[in-house]
Amino acid sequence: GSGFGYGVGEYGAVVAGLVKELELENGRFLLVSQGYLATQVAADYVTAAAAGTPAEMPRPSAWVALSPPWRAGKSGAPVPRSFAALSNPVLGPVLASDPTYLADNAFNSAGAFAVLESDLEVVRQPYMESGMAGFAARRAVREAVGECRSGRMMESAARAVADAGGAGVKLVVAQGLSDRWVGEEGVREWVTGADPKVALESWPQSGHFPQEDCPERVVQLLEKYADP
């Protein structure tokens, strides 16, 4: 009902609009992404900023990609089966209306570390207050599944990695060793092959959500690459 399509293009426009609204300057901010759809949005932003199209889109000093779904092969790391089920035309609407499935399933299936019940309550809250939250999650998952299966996700990733290096944008990839959705080895292999200069960080105490599993490490990483 909001008119927002929940696609990569729409999210990209929101990010570009936010950067413009904040009046961020060329090379004076970090672009941070995590997971499937956000990584795709960030990749497209880096490519557009590096090309200067549009001209008012500033380049970040660095792109920090947390748990990117990159892997050798056309489609990269597939969306986990439990989440891909949200794109099912029959089962999807049922699952999208279940706050416990959306919140608990995400965090408890993505790594080896349990999430505190108090934290899960916070994640569940939007889904309990409005059915639109579940609808948005389902649309976002459908978009991510489509991007993976079409091969566009890995095409965009390869282009963005090359463009980032050419435009002087540092690329930093942080991957949890306990990430059950993506896996560290495949990400490392693909990134090293795409650009050996990419900074790679492997975190033993993290699954797919490092901002939840090891927030201190994430903050340290951002501080390290933030413009002084």
Disulfide bonds with the S-S distance in Angstrom:
none
